[in-house]
């Protein structure tokens, strides 16, 4: 009967050791997470800022493209107005007026 008691005692010691190491490992994991939290928070914030920057770059590119189109349209309008002024002054710039009309038509068709 003495050996059965020793086996149960050994089993209880092993189970107690497992419980102690398990409990300790929970606290170790919590401590590691607490130590690494500022680094993970910073990493998440940098990732979020990277996404914001990417979205801003896309918006800026779209706005720059729109501004370029507006510049082209303004140049075309100014050229056609210059042609009309020249025609009004000389009554002879009909070739340039036809060319301006073609430019305006092609611009409107493309856009």
DRENPA-283023 format. One record per residue (C-alpha): y, z, x. Coordinates in steps of 0.5 Angstrom, whole numbers, plus 500, padded with zeros to 3 digits. Each point is the difference from the previous one (the first is absolute). Example, Ala and Ser with C-alpha at 12.3 -4.5 7.8 and 13.67 -1.06 7.14 Angstrom:
491516525 507498502 
END
This chain:
500500500 505501506 499493502 502497493 506505500 502497507 500493497 504502494 505503505 500494504 501495494 506505498 503500507 500492500 502499493 506505502 502496506 500494496 505503495 504503506 500493503 501496494 506505498 503499507 500493500 504500493 505504504 500495506 500494496 506503496 504502506 499493503 502496494 506505500 502498507 499493499 504500494 507498503 497494504 496498493 507501496 504496506 495494500 500500492 508500500 500494506 495496496 504501493 506498504 497494503 498497493 508502498 502496506 495494499 503500492 507500503 499494505 497496494 506501496 504498505 497494502 500498493 508502499 501496507 496494497 504500494 507500504 498494504 499496493 506503498 504497506 496493500 503500492 507502502 500495506 498494495 505502495 506500506 497494502 500497493 507503499 503497506 497493498 504500494 506502503 499494505 499496494 506502496 504499506 498493502 497498494 495496504 494506502 495497495 495500505 501507502 500502493 493497499 497503506 503507498 496499493 494498503 500506504 502505494 494496496 495501506 502508501 500501493 493497499 497504506 503506498 
END
